[in-house]
Amino acid sequence: MSVTLCVPPRAGELCVLIHFLLRRDSTIMELTSRHRINGVVWDDDEQTIAVLVEITDPATSRPIDVRIDVVGDRDPKAGGRTRLIGQLERDGERLRVYGTYIGVVADEN
């Protein structure tokens, strides 16, 4: 299952696959607005969850902020911008991973 939290890459657009390691159960990160999240996996080397994301060239796609939440039996804060991006098991506990679009990164002057 692949999802986007903003806009999917254009057909034929080159993307780079990046593994983002989640060190906490709630993480805010910057992505390109055109991206594709391909799922979540357990990273044995780092002993943490990794989100697999294809991003487009940052020079051609605006930066956006997203929040990634790892939850067990509870649902994340409800909202129209929150999507399930994957499920996995950690230490015998079934987890769901959600992504939420926060907004375009503001220019700092």
Buried (B, 14 or more C-beta within 10 A) or exposed (E): EBBBBBBBBEEEBEBEEEEBEBEEEEBEBEBBBBBBBBBBEBEEEEEBBBBBBBBBEEEEBEBBBBBBBBBEEEEBEEEEEBBBBBEBEEEEEEBBBBBBBBEEEEEEE
